Amino acid sequence: MWIHRSSQLTKTLRLRFFSQYSTSAAALLHEPEIHNPFTYLDDLPKPDPKHAETILAIPRANSGKNISAKERKAGRVPSIVFEQEKGEEGGNKRLISVRTNQIKKLVNHLGRSFFVSRLFDLEVRPEFESDEIIEKVRVLPRKLHLHAGTDAILNVTFLRAPSHALLKVEVPLVYRGDDVSPGLRKGAYLNTIRRTVNYLCPADIVPPYIDVDLSELDVGQKIVAKDLKVHPALKLLRSEDEPICKIMGARVEQQKKSK
């Protein structure tokens, strides 16, 4: 009896999932083919293939606090896939669940900021152990909600990322050249103002991170958003004069020691 009910439940979920996607699938079939000219530039960061991983998911019929709690107890993270509109969550919301262990491994390995700035393939299957693929789509993790006290993963929001999409991405910054920075070698210190910067990115060239070069920075000098080296197709979503970092004079305690 239980096996029969489980089979019926799986069939029901699949039917609901297919019906949910039928509208978007039909729309995609009728969209004109778009030739996207964007590719990563050789001198800029690009995703490392060794970190590529397909996220597995199963359809989820309902939402709500109690449903989400049951999903987490079963080792799954309640998640949502949106169509992107103007770079953010739009319509066509789809309910799925992903494996807690897989998302936790990715977040721990890449880091939270790097996880939400990387594209993944998402495979939706009737069950995690099934070989049947209901749908395979490229996605960007848009939001990652963690428990404030334990950092347990509570839910993930994904954005569909077809080649023609423009996505708002909070790109992490990686600071380099501090060992040769003239200002830092003089005993000054780095005031890190931003650790991420928001850009509107064509989906095919979302940067995994942006390098911030400190190698020529002296005391009193700073780097602002327009100084960052990025693909010309990326659109900065903040003021181009927003400060990123600055080399400050020696700290008070250092000044006292030198006297």
PEWOTA-V143636 format. One record per pair of residues at least 6 apart in sequence whose ideal C-beta (glycine too) atoms are under 8 Angstrom apart, sorted by the first residue. I is the first residue (numbers start at 1). J is the second residue. If there is no record, write none. Layout:
# PEWOTA-V143636
{{I;J} {I;J}}
This chain:
# PEWOTA-V143636
{{10;126} {10;127} {12;61} {13;58} {13;59} {13;60} {13;61} {13;126} {14;59} {14;126} {14;134} {16;59} {16;61} {17;59} {17;94} {17;124} {17;134} {18;134} {20;92} {20;94} {21;94} {21;135} {23;92} {24;83} {24;92} {28;162} {34;163} {34;164} {36;163} {36;164} {36;202} {36;204} {38;202} {38;204} {38;205} {38;231} {38;233} {39;204} {39;205} {40;46} {40;205} {40;231} {41;231} {44;207} {44;229} {44;230} {44;231} {45;174} {45;207} {45;208} {45;209} {45;210} {45;211} {46;207} {46;208} {47;118} {47;119} {47;208} {48;208} {51;109} {51;110} {51;118} {52;120} {52;121} {53;102} {53;106} {53;120} {54;120} {54;121} {54;122} {54;123} {55;98} {55;102} {55;103} {55;106} {55;120} {55;121} {55;122} {55;123} {55;139} {56;98} {56;99} {56;102} {56;123} {56;125} {56;128} {57;79} {57;96} {57;97} {57;98} {57;122} {57;123} {57;124} {57;125} {58;76} {58;96} {58;97} {58;124} {58;125} {58;126} {58;127} {58;128} {59;95} {59;96} {59;124} {59;126} {59;134} {60;67} {60;71} {60;78} {60;79} {60;95} {60;96} {60;97} {61;95} {62;95} {63;78} {63;95} {67;78} {68;78} {68;154} {68;155} {71;77} {71;78} {71;97} {72;78} {72;100} {72;152} {72;154} {75;99} {75;100} {75;101} {76;97} {76;98} {76;99} {76;100} {77;97} {77;98} {77;99} {77;100} {77;103} {77;153} {77;154} {77;155} {77;156} {78;95} {78;97} {78;155} {79;95} {79;96} {79;97} {79;98} {79;155} {79;156} {79;157} {79;158} {80;93} {80;94} {80;95} {80;96} {80;155} {80;156} {80;157} {80;158} {81;93} {81;94} {81;96} {81;122} {81;137} {81;139} {81;158} {81;159} {81;160} {82;89} {82;90} {82;91} {82;92} {82;93} {82;94} {82;142} {82;157} {82;158} {82;159} {82;160} {83;90} {83;91} {83;92} {83;159} {83;160} {84;90} {84;159} {84;160} {84;161} {84;165} {84;166} {84;167} {85;91} {86;166} {87;166} {87;167} {87;168} {87;200} {88;142} {88;159} {88;168} {89;142} {89;157} {89;159} {96;124} {98;156} {99;128} {100;153} {103;153} {103;156} {104;153} {106;115} {107;115} {107;144} {107;153} {110;118} {111;172} {112;144} {112;146} {113;170} {113;172} {113;195} {113;196} {114;172} {114;208} {114;209} {115;141} {115;144} {116;140} {116;141} {116;142} {116;143} {116;144} {116;169} {116;170} {117;169} {117;170} {117;171} {117;172} {117;206} {117;207} {117;208} {117;209} {118;140} {118;141} {118;206} {118;208} {119;138} {119;139} {119;140} {119;161} {119;203} {119;206} {120;138} {120;139} {120;140} {120;141} {121;136} {121;137} {121;138} {121;139} {122;136} {122;137} {122;138} {122;139} {122;158} {123;133} {123;135} {123;136} {124;133} {124;134} {124;135} {124;136} {124;137} {125;131} {125;132} {125;133} {125;134} {126;132} {126;134} {137;160} {138;160} {138;161} {138;162} {138;203} {139;158} {139;159} {139;160} {139;161} {140;158} {140;159} {140;161} {140;167} {140;169} {140;203} {140;206} {141;156} {141;157} {141;158} {142;157} {142;158} {142;159} {143;156} {143;157} {144;153} {144;156} {144;157} {145;153} {145;154} {145;155} {145;156} {145;157} {146;152} {146;153} {146;154} {147;153} {147;154} {159;165} {159;167} {161;167} {161;203} {161;206} {162;203} {163;202} {163;203} {163;204} {164;203} {165;202} {165;203} {166;200} {166;201} {166;202} {166;203} {167;200} {167;201} {167;202} {167;203} {167;206} {168;198} {168;199} {168;200} {168;201} {168;237} {169;198} {169;199} {169;200} {169;201} {169;206} {169;207} {170;196} {170;197} {170;198} {171;196} {171;197} {171;198} {171;199} {171;201} {171;206} {171;207} {171;209} {171;210} {172;195} {172;196} {172;208} {172;209} {172;210} {173;194} {173;195} {173;196} {173;197} {173;209} {173;210} {173;211} {173;212} {173;228} {173;244} {174;209} {174;210} {174;211} {174;212} {175;190} {175;192} {175;212} {175;214} {175;245} {176;211} {176;212} {176;213} {176;214} {176;215} {177;213} {177;214} {177;215} {177;216} {177;217} {178;184} {178;190} {178;214} {180;215} {181;190} {181;214} {181;215} {181;216} {181;217} {181;218} {181;247} {182;216} {182;217} {182;218} {182;219} {183;217} {183;218} {183;219} {183;220} {183;221} {183;247} {184;190} {184;214} {184;217} {184;247} {186;218} {186;219} {187;250} {187;254} {188;219} {188;247} {188;248} {188;249} {188;250} {189;247} {189;248} {189;250} {189;251} {190;214} {190;245} {190;246} {190;247} {190;248} {191;245} {191;246} {191;247} {191;248} {192;245} {193;243} {193;244} {193;245} {193;246} {194;225} {194;242} {194;243} {194;244} {194;245} {197;210} {197;225} {197;228} {197;236} {197;238} {197;244} {198;236} {198;237} {198;238} {199;207} {199;230} {199;234} {199;235} {199;236} {199;237} {200;234} {200;235} {200;237} {201;207} {201;233} {201;234} {201;235} {202;233} {202;234} {205;231} {205;233} {205;234} {207;230} {207;231} {207;234} {210;228} {210;229} {210;230} {211;229} {212;223} {212;228} {212;244} {212;245} {213;229} {214;223} {214;245} {214;247} {217;223} {217;247} {218;247} {219;247} {219;248} {219;249} {220;246} {220;247} {220;248} {220;249} {221;246} {221;247} {222;243} {222;244} {222;245} {222;246} {222;247} {223;243} {223;244} {223;245} {223;246} {224;240} {224;241} {224;242} {224;243} {224;244} {225;236} {225;238} {225;239} {225;240} {225;241} {225;242} {225;243} {225;244} {226;236} {226;240} {226;241} {227;244} {228;244} {250;258}}
